[in-house]
Amino acid sequence: MAAGKAVEIREAIASLQRVAALFGERRKQLARGAGVSESQWQVLESVEGDDFMPSMFARTRSVTPAAVSRTLRQLQEADLLRASIAQGDGRQRSYRLTAKGRRKLEKLHASRARAIEDIWQEFEPAELRAFTRFANVLSERLEGYLG
């Protein structure tokens, strides 16, 4: 590999790491601003859908089922969601957002929408398309390399 290209690659990786770190920090800020943790936010968004299963959530997020149970308990104690016996299978629980939980998610979504507007609106459509293409190709290559 040419020395110039190696420098460009290192700079691109450093930029990606900076973007990823800032993106994560902003997500933490949004969650804190709404009075929840990031994991609580993720669970609230997942429960909002109709097919939330704690065990599946734990697997897809690479967290322990105990951690998910703890988060669910915290959210119930904060009156952000309710658990009930699932219809058709008494061994399962069904989770639903409370009105307070829906308001909390609405606040989070509104804050995120404002941030997206403030940060992304100034980019030209061609810049966004180029970024999306590059990010998709990079993601596919990383996924292939992981396999």
N, C-alpha and C positions, 0 to 999 in steps of 0.2 A: 504494500500500500504506500502511496506517495505521502511524503511528510505533510504536505499541505492539506491533503484530504484527511489525514489522521487528526490534524488540528481541528478541522471543520467538524468532524464527527464528535470529538470530545466536547467542542463548544455546543453542538446540537444536543448532546446528552445532558450537559450541564443545564441548558435552557429548559429541557423537558423536566429535569428533576426540580428545578425552581418552580415551574408552572404547577407540577403535581403537589409540591409542598405548600404553595400558596393556595391552591384550590382546596386542599385538605384543611388548612388553617381557616379559610373563609367558611367552610362548612361547619367547623367547630364553633366559630363565632356566631353563625346564624342559629345553631342549636342553642347555645348559651343564651342568646338574646330572647329566645322563646321559652327559656327555663327548662330545657330538656338536654339530655346527652345525645351524642350522635347515634349511639345504638338505640336509644329510645325513639329517636326520630325515624330510624330505619324500620323499627318494629311498627310504629304508628302508620307509616306509609304502606307497609305490607299488610297490616290488618285492614286497612282501608279497602283493599281488594277482597274479593269474595272467597278466595281459596287459600287463606293463610293457614299454614301448618307449621307449628313450632319446630318440629324435627327437620322438616325440609328447609326452613329458614336457617337453622343452625348449620346444616350441611352446605348450603350455598354461600354462607357468609364465613365459613370455616371458624365457627365459634362452637363452644360446647353447648349441649342442650341445657345444662345447668345455668349457663350464662343467660340463655334466652328465657328460661323460667324466672330467673331473678329479675330480668328487665320487664317481663310481663307482670310480675307481682308489683314492681315499682309503679308501673303505669296504672294498674288497678287501684293501688293505694292513693294515687294522685287523682283518681276519678277520671282518667283519660280513656280507659277502655273497660269493658265488662266481659266476663267469661260466663258461659252457660254450657249446659250439657248439649252436645251436638245431636241434632235430630238424626235418627237412623243408626247411631252408634253411641251408646251411653258411656263408652270408655273414652271417647274423645271430647274435647272442649271446643266450643265455638267462641271466637273473639269478635267483638264489635266495638267500634269507637263510641264513646259517649258524646253528648253535645259539646262538652268541654274539650274532648279530644279532637273533635272536628274543627272547633274554633282554633285550637293550638296548631293543627296542621294548616289551616287557612292562613294563619299568621306566618308560619314558616314559608309557605308557598308565596305569599305576598312579598316577604323580605327577599326571597330568592329571585323573584321576578324583577324586583327593583334593581338588585345587583346585576342581573343579566342585562337589563336595559342599560344601566350605567356603564358597564364594562364592555359589552359586545356590540352595542348599537353603532359605534363609530367605525367599525370595520366594514369595508366594501364587500358586497356579495361575492365578488371574485376571490377576495382574500379568504373569506370563510369557506368557499368551495375548495380552494387549494389546501387549506388547513385540514379540512375534513378528509379529502382524498389522501393526503400524507398520513394523517393519524390512522385512518383505516388500514392502509398498507402496512404501516409500522406495527399496528396491533396484530394483523394477520401473521406477519413475520415472527413477532414475539410468541404468539400462540403456537405457531408451527415449531418454533425452537424449543418451547416447553415440552411438546409432545414427544 
